[in-house]
């Protein structure tokens, strides 16, 4: 069992988009997504998520000055995969490329993210 971890600053639509990217990357390879869960920063959840990925909210605010963040919150998407290490690496690389198709060129992220 291997785990993909992505810190995100996303609303429901952004989270759904990232899950779709992961599902697409997993579906193209010989892997099985066993379970996916989301850790968020609500009062009932793990505060460490906010501490670890809090900079993503700052990134969004910097890239979108004067805009309200809406329903976005700092979350960690964890996807448990049954696959080889090589396949896990290929899936992770494909998701990152989909999250950031501009590569290293300056741009504003649709959903600020961090791959753990």
Backbone as JSON, one array per atom type, in Angstrom:
{
  "sequence": "XXXXXXXXXXXXXXXXXXXXXXXXXXXXXXXXXXXXXXXXXXXXXXXXXXXXXXXXXXXXXXXXXXXXXXXXXXXXXXXXXXXXXXXXXXXXXXXXXXXXXXXXXXXXXXXXXXXX",
  "N": [[0.85, -1.18, 0.0], [0.62, 2.13, -0.91], [0.79, 5.67, -0.44], [-0.54, 8.58, -1.82], [-0.1, 11.97, -1.23], [-1.49, 15.12, -1.1], [-1.31, 18.45, -0.35], [-3.7, 20.97, -0.31], [-5.29, 24.07, -1.21], [-8.36, 24.56, -1.39], [-11.75, 24.74, -2.66], [-14.9, 22.97, -2.74], [-15.29, 22.4, -5.49], [-12.68, 22.65, -6.51], [-11.38, 20.62, -5.07], [-12.77, 18.4, -6.06], [-11.92, 18.53, -8.72], [-9.14, 17.97, -8.45], [-9.31, 15.38, -7.39], [-10.4, 14.11, -9.62], [-8.26, 14.35, -11.42], [-6.41, 12.68, -10.13], [-7.81, 10.23, -10.2], [-7.9, 9.83, -12.99], [-5.15, 9.55, -13.56], [-4.54, 7.27, -12.08], [-6.23, 5.4, -13.29], [-5.03, 5.05, -15.76], [-2.96, 3.36, -15.35], [-1.54, 0.35, -13.96], [-2.86, 0.17, -11.26], [-4.66, 0.33, -8.16], [-6.97, 2.34, -6.6], [-7.48, 2.23, -3.35], [-8.55, 3.56, -1.18], [-9.64, 6.87, -0.4], [-9.17, 9.83, 1.38], [-9.88, 12.91, 3.12], [-8.24, 15.28, 4.98], [-9.05, 18.01, 6.89], [-9.2, 21.45, 8.08], [-11.19, 21.92, 9.9], [-12.94, 22.59, 13.02], [-13.17, 20.07, 14.21], [-11.1, 18.54, 13.28], [-7.73, 17.52, 12.36], [-5.38, 19.72, 13.47], [-2.81, 19.95, 12.59], [-2.77, 19.84, 9.83], [-3.43, 22.44, 8.95], [-1.22, 23.77, 9.95], [0.87, 22.61, 8.51], [0.26, 23.04, 5.77], [-0.52, 25.69, 5.6], [0.72, 27.78, 4.25], [-0.25, 27.64, 1.69], [-2.69, 28.97, 1.56], [-1.77, 31.55, 1.88], [-0.3, 31.77, -0.47], [-2.37, 31.67, -2.39], [-3.73, 34.05, -1.75], [-1.75, 35.93, -2.37], [-1.51, 35.51, -5.12], [-4.01, 36.24, -6.0], [-4.82, 39.04, -5.45], [-6.97, 41.08, -3.5], [-9.23, 39.51, -3.96], [-11.87, 37.53, -2.62], [-11.53, 34.56, -0.75], [-13.56, 32.76, -0.72], [-15.11, 29.63, -0.28], [-12.84, 28.17, 0.13], [-10.46, 26.05, 1.73], [-7.72, 24.84, 3.7], [-6.61, 21.66, 3.0], [-5.75, 18.15, 3.16], [-5.38, 15.79, 0.76], [-5.51, 12.37, 0.7], [-4.62, 9.52, -0.94], [-4.87, 6.14, -1.04], [-3.06, 3.65, -2.51], [-2.85, 0.56, -4.25], [-0.15, -0.65, -5.57], [2.96, -0.82, -7.43], [6.14, 0.65, -6.47], [7.29, 1.98, -8.61], [5.05, 2.43, -10.26], [3.56, 4.05, -8.54], [5.22, 6.31, -8.45], [5.02, 7.13, -11.13], [2.29, 7.77, -11.29], [2.11, 9.85, -9.4], [3.8, 11.74, -10.63], [2.33, 12.22, -12.99], [-0.02, 13.37, -11.95], [1.0, 15.69, -10.75], [1.99, 17.0, -13.02], [-0.45, 17.47, -14.3], [-1.7, 19.14, -12.45], [-0.13, 21.35, -12.66], [0.26, 22.43, -15.44], [1.69, 24.45, -16.7], [4.24, 24.21, -15.95], [7.38, 25.33, -14.79], [7.12, 27.98, -15.42], [6.13, 31.36, -14.65], [2.98, 31.68, -13.07], [-0.49, 31.63, -11.98], [-1.83, 29.37, -9.74], [-4.56, 27.17, -10.29], [-5.6, 25.64, -8.22], [-3.88, 26.03, -5.38], [-1.19, 23.95, -4.4], [0.64, 21.27, -2.8], [2.85, 18.66, -3.04], [3.19, 15.87, -1.09]],
  "CA": [[0.0, 0.0, 0.0], [1.35, 3.39, -1.01], [-0.12, 6.8, -0.25], [-0.31, 9.88, -2.45], [-0.56, 13.05, -0.35], [-1.45, 16.45, -1.7], [-1.86, 19.57, 0.4], [-4.45, 21.81, -1.24], [-6.12, 25.15, -0.72], [-9.41, 24.35, -2.38], [-13.16, 24.62, -2.32], [-15.43, 21.65, -3.17], [-15.02, 22.21, -6.92], [-11.24, 22.43, -6.67], [-11.08, 19.29, -4.55], [-13.31, 17.44, -7.03], [-11.02, 18.57, -9.88], [-7.91, 17.25, -8.11], [-9.66, 13.95, -7.31], [-10.55, 13.63, -11.0], [-6.9, 14.2, -11.96], [-5.83, 11.48, -9.53], [-8.52, 9.07, -10.76], [-7.45, 9.66, -14.36], [-3.78, 9.05, -13.54], [-4.59, 5.89, -11.57], [-6.91, 4.58, -14.3], [-4.14, 4.82, -16.91], [-1.87, 2.49, -14.94], [-1.95, -0.87, -13.24], [-2.96, 0.49, -9.84], [-6.01, 0.38, -7.64], [-7.19, 3.28, -5.5], [-8.17, 1.47, -2.31], [-9.28, 4.47, -0.31], [-9.23, 8.27, -0.46], [-9.77, 10.62, 2.44], [-9.48, 14.31, 3.15], [-8.07, 15.88, 6.3], [-9.24, 19.45, 6.74], [-8.87, 22.25, 9.25], [-12.39, 22.26, 10.65], [-12.68, 22.46, 14.46], [-13.13, 18.67, 14.63], [-10.08, 17.81, 12.54], [-6.32, 17.59, 12.7], [-4.85, 21.07, 13.3], [-1.52, 19.88, 11.93], [-2.98, 20.11, 8.41], [-3.33, 23.89, 8.77], [0.16, 24.15, 10.23], [1.75, 22.11, 7.45], [-0.07, 23.58, 4.46], [-1.06, 27.04, 5.72], [1.33, 28.68, 3.26], [-1.02, 27.59, 0.43], [-3.67, 30.06, 1.62], [-1.0, 32.77, 1.64], [0.02, 31.76, -1.9], [-3.58, 32.04, -3.12], [-3.99, 35.47, -1.5], [-0.74, 36.67, -3.12], [-1.79, 35.38, -6.56], [-5.34, 36.79, -6.29], [-5.0, 40.18, -4.53], [-8.28, 41.72, -3.49], [-10.32, 38.56, -4.15], [-12.28, 36.75, -1.46], [-11.18, 33.15, -0.94], [-14.77, 31.94, -0.81], [-15.23, 28.44, 0.57], [-11.57, 27.44, 0.13], [-9.82, 25.74, 3.0], [-6.53, 24.01, 3.61], [-6.92, 20.24, 3.19], [-4.8, 17.18, 2.63], [-6.0, 14.66, 0.07], [-4.69, 11.16, 0.8], [-5.15, 8.44, -1.77], [-4.17, 4.9, -0.76], [-2.96, 2.9, -3.75], [-2.23, -0.76, -4.33], [0.67, -0.59, -6.79], [4.41, -0.86, -7.22], [6.75, 1.96, -6.25], [7.45, 2.58, -9.93], [3.73, 2.92, -10.69], [3.23, 5.17, -7.65], [5.98, 7.47, -8.93], [4.45, 7.56, -12.41], [1.0, 8.4, -10.99], [2.42, 11.12, -8.74], [4.33, 12.64, -11.66], [1.23, 12.59, -13.89], [-0.92, 14.28, -11.24], [1.7, 16.97, -10.62], [1.99, 17.63, -14.35], [-1.81, 17.95, -14.57], [-1.95, 20.26, -11.54], [0.7, 22.49, -13.02], [0.66, 22.22, -16.84], [2.59, 25.52, -17.13], [5.59, 23.88, -15.52], [8.02, 26.29, -13.89], [6.87, 29.35, -15.86], [5.28, 32.09, -13.69], [1.54, 31.54, -13.29], [-1.32, 31.49, -10.78], [-2.38, 28.03, -9.68], [-6.0, 27.02, -10.16], [-5.69, 25.19, -6.84], [-2.54, 25.92, -4.82], [-0.99, 22.57, -3.96], [1.95, 20.81, -2.37], [2.9, 17.19, -3.07], [3.93, 15.33, 0.04]],
  "C": [[0.89, 1.23, 0.0], [0.35, 4.54, -0.93], [0.37, 8.01, -1.04], [-0.86, 10.93, -1.49], [-0.4, 14.37, -1.1], [-2.08, 17.45, -0.74], [-2.5, 20.5, -0.61], [-5.09, 22.97, -0.5], [-7.26, 25.24, -1.72], [-10.8, 24.42, -1.78], [-13.62, 23.25, -2.82], [-15.13, 21.38, -4.64], [-13.55, 21.93, -7.18], [-10.83, 21.05, -6.2], [-11.57, 18.21, -5.51], [-12.43, 17.38, -8.27], [-9.74, 17.78, -9.62], [-8.19, 15.75, -8.0], [-9.81, 13.34, -8.7], [-9.19, 13.43, -11.65], [-6.24, 12.93, -11.42], [-6.49, 10.23, -10.11], [-8.07, 8.77, -12.18], [-6.04, 9.05, -14.41], [-3.73, 7.6, -13.06], [-5.18, 4.96, -12.62], [-6.05, 4.23, -15.49], [-3.02, 3.84, -16.58], [-2.4, 1.28, -14.18], [-1.89, -0.62, -11.74], [-4.42, 0.49, -9.44], [-6.06, 1.39, -6.5], [-8.06, 2.56, -4.47], [-9.05, 2.38, -1.47], [-8.76, 5.89, -0.55], [-9.92, 8.99, 0.7], [-9.18, 12.03, 2.43], [-9.39, 14.74, 4.6], [-8.19, 17.38, 6.11], [-8.97, 20.16, 8.06], [-10.12, 22.68, 10.02], [-12.11, 22.05, 12.14], [-12.55, 21.01, 14.93], [-11.97, 17.89, 14.01], [-8.68, 18.08, 13.07], [-5.77, 19.0, 12.44], [-3.5, 21.07, 12.58], [-1.64, 20.16, 10.43], [-2.83, 21.6, 8.12], [-1.9, 24.36, 8.99], [1.09, 23.76, 9.08], [1.52, 22.85, 6.14], [-0.62, 25.01, 4.48], [-0.51, 28.01, 4.7], [0.56, 28.68, 1.93], [-2.09, 28.68, 0.4], [-2.98, 31.4, 1.36], [-0.64, 32.88, 0.16], [-1.19, 32.22, -2.7], [-3.85, 33.54, -2.96], [-3.0, 36.35, -2.28], [-1.06, 36.67, -4.62], [-3.12, 36.0, -6.97], [-5.62, 37.99, -5.37], [-6.39, 40.8, -4.66], [-9.46, 40.79, -3.69], [-10.62, 37.81, -2.86], [-12.01, 35.27, -1.73], [-12.39, 32.23, -1.01], [-14.77, 30.8, 0.18], [-13.93, 27.64, 0.64], [-11.1, 27.2, 1.55], [-8.6, 24.86, 2.74], [-6.92, 22.57, 3.93], [-5.74, 19.39, 2.73], [-5.59, 16.03, 2.05], [-5.03, 13.49, 0.16], [-5.36, 10.06, 0.0], [-4.27, 7.21, -1.53], [-4.23, 4.02, -2.01], [-2.34, 1.53, -3.53], [-1.48, -0.78, -5.65], [2.15, -0.71, -6.42], [4.92, 0.56, -6.97], [6.91, 2.7, -7.58], [6.13, 3.17, -10.44], [3.31, 4.11, -9.84], [3.94, 6.44, -8.11], [5.4, 8.02, -10.23], [3.11, 8.28, -12.2], [1.23, 9.77, -10.37], [2.9, 12.15, -9.76], [3.22, 13.11, -12.59], [0.28, 13.58, -13.22], [-0.27, 15.66, -11.12], [1.72, 17.72, -11.95], [0.61, 18.18, -14.69], [-2.18, 19.14, -13.68], [-1.27, 21.53, -12.02], [1.17, 22.35, -14.47], [1.61, 23.29, -17.38], [4.04, 25.22, -16.77], [6.14, 24.93, -14.58], [7.83, 27.74, -14.33], [5.97, 30.06, -14.83], [3.8, 31.96, -14.07], [0.82, 31.5, -11.94], [-1.94, 30.1, -10.83], [-3.91, 28.05, -9.57], [-6.34, 26.61, -8.72], [-4.25, 25.12, -6.31], [-2.35, 24.54, -4.18], [0.46, 22.35, -3.51], [1.9, 19.29, -2.37], [3.78, 16.7, -1.94], [4.51, 13.98, -0.26]]
}
